[in-house]
């Protein structure tokens, strides 16, 4: 049987390659940092989610080593059987306080967190209203529930209001949006979304994976930035980006929501507990965030410098001030070739193309970090200029 399937799969893979959509995986031989080693040598890393540069921070690494001795390697169990240590409860309490929510529940990833919310909270008599550019994990999570599914165009408040009017007969309505849209770096208009939720008696859920730790005056994410920390009902996020870069996710929400998730959320009930070493190191990350104002300022400065310099050089960058800075290319093959040319020049970036982004909107998604120096940023800009010159012949 597999012989015929193998031929079909090979044909599909060939089609992906011919369309310029094949995604190779480069192997890194060093810790995640502003500079990493790959097969071609040492390169500047401008494509990690390591926004605050904490992935190899000495205090975080030291905490992880200590945690291995104290807590062991893994739990070998799910939470409700014998997979809960006090380090898990401490992290949940710390995240709740940091995010201004009543309770928090940990997951093995934010993908699992988003996969466990909708099916638990919403049934056939309910409605979920989702931004069209929400993360794949939100889309997949919504598919698991039986609620009526509605979409509105990215950040389009008029269309969102229309969807709220159309669903007024639903028992429960949940508006769900990314806090920051990962392919564009755009920030959701949360204050206006919360206003509409209040007007039409709906709940609000935000996936804040690309914001927690560095967006907002205290790094508490887009709800803090918009002044609506007390008006958002559910926040999902990851420990795998600004908060140390390892893995793990969470839902921080109203107490009753978290309590029900502990009883009914399938990814929580049937997945091993978050490794204690990650939970312990994440507590150190939260300690560091209390005095991370200088890191947030450096990240903002690096972002502003890169965006302004690339604009001066004539590159098309989507507007904004988020450290996700998409350099728009358009053609998928050209974006892939540009990434290869940049690697040759010592700058590690990735070309994003369909189906990760819409057809014809291929881009190089540059991500700035507090770990980058001014010289690193200028070197990256110079590499883009030189790569474009070669690409255009």
Buried (B, 14 or more C-beta within 10 A) or exposed (E): EEEEEEEEEEEEEEEEEEEBBBEEEBEBEEEBBBBBBBEEEEBBBBBBBBBBBBBBBEEBBEBBEBBBEEBEEEBEEBBEEEBBBEBBEBBBEBBBEBBBBEBBBBBBBBBBBBBBBBBBBBEEEBBBBBBEBBBEBBBEBBEBBEBBBBBBEBBBBEBBBBBBEEBEEBEBBBBBBBBBBBBBBBBBBBBBBBBBBEEBEBBBBBBBBBBBBBBBEBBBBBBBBBEBBEBBBBBBBBBBBBBBBBBBBBBBBBEEBBBBBBEEBBBBBEBEBBBBBBBBBBBBBBBBBEEBEEBBEBBBBBBBBBBEBBEEEEBEBBEBEBBBBBBBBEBBBBBBBBBBBBBBBBBBBBBBBBEBBEEEBBBBBBBBBBBBEEEBBEBBBBBBBBBBEEEEE
